[in-house]
Amino acid sequence: MSKIKVIPCSGIGKVFGLLARESVLMVTQEKCPNDTETLCLAHVVTGDDEVVGKIKGETCITMDGCAKCCAKKSVEETGGIVVKSHKVPDFMKAHRGEEHGTGTYLTEDGWKYAEELAEILVEDVKEIKKGEN
């Protein structure tokens, strides 16, 4: 089977968008590089033929920075099969009062939170892979 596509929101200029992107990069580059890959949401939105070809009919996980769920909606509209979808704010309760950074950099607390989000995505990947066997 092809790699699971893990797509973050672009959320440029927002810390939640940066948290989404960094958590996805941790998964696709460090934690599950053999089972996952990521694609640029801007290419999904603009209908880039190569990216659309990689997503259409494929298993996808999305990590959005807000309730607008742009990553999830865009992947679905492109024909990707979103089997898991998360929003960064949904996991904030345990992190109230922490300062995570800005849209351009993460603080120490921000990196810890991104790591936590990455672990949630890793569990999703494990669950999906288990279902394939």
N, C-alpha and C positions, 0 to 999 in steps of 0.2 A: 504494500500500500504506500501511497505517497505521503509525504510529511504533512503533519497537522499544521494548518495555517493559523498563526496567532497574530491577530491584528489589533494594534492599539489605536486609540483616537489620536488626532493630531494636536488638539488642544494647545495650539501655539500661544505662548504668553500666559498660560495658566499652570499652576503647580500640579493640579490633578492630572492634566495632560502629560506633563513631564513624568509624574509618577507612573502613569500608565505605560508610557514608552519605555522607561528604564526597567520596569518590571518585565515587560515583554522581551527586551533585549537580554536580560539576565537568563531568561528561559531559553531563548533561541540560540544564544551564543555560548552560554556556560553550562546550564543545567540539563538541557535536553536537545543538544544540537543535532543529534542523529534522528530525532523524531519530529522536530518542529522547524518551521521557518517563518519569517515575518515578511510582510510586504508593506510598502508605503501606502497609507490610506489615500493620499492625494492621487496616486495612480489608479486606485480602485474607483474613486469618485469621478475621475476624468475618463474612465473607461479604457485605459491603456490595454491594448490587445494582449500583450504578453502577460500582464498581471491578471486580467480577466480570465485568460486561459488557465492560469494556475489556481484560481479560486473556484471557478464554475464547477458545481457538483462535488466539491471537496469539503472535507471536514474542517471546520473553522472554530476558533475560540476568539472572542473579542474582549477587550478591556477598555471600557469607556471612562472618560474623566468626568462626565456629568450625565444627568437624566435625559439629555437629548439623544443619547445612544447613536451618535453619528457612525461610529465604526460598525456596530451591529446592523443598523439599517442599510448602510452602503454595501456591506458584504452580502446581505440577503438580496438586495436589489441586483447585485452582480451575479447572483446564482450560487453563492457559497452556502453551505449548509452549516449554520451556526448551532453547534450542539451545546456550547456553554457561552454565557455572556455575563460579564461582571461590570460593575461601576465602582470606581475608586471610592466615592463617598460612602458606599454601603458598608465599608469596613472601618470607618472613621471613629466609631463610638469609643473604642478602646484607646484612641489616640487624641482625645480631646485635650486641648491645651498645649499640644506639641506644635512646634514651628517646623514645617517641612521644607520651606524654601520659597522660591519664586518660580516663574515659568522658565527660568534659564539656569537655575542651579538648585541642588538639594542640600539641605543641612544634614548633619549626622542623623537626626531623627527621621528626616526624609529618606535617607538611604536605608535605614532600618525598616521603614514602612514599605519601601519598594521591594525589599527582600521578602517581607511577609506576603506581599501581593504575588511575588514570583512563586513562592511556595504554594499558594492557592492554585496558580496556573499549572505548576508541576503535578499537583494532585489530579487536576483535570486531565492532563496528558496521560497519566498512569491509568486513570479510569477508562479513558477512551481506548488506549492500547489494550487493556485487559479485555474490553468488550470485543475487540477484533479477533482475539484468540479463541 
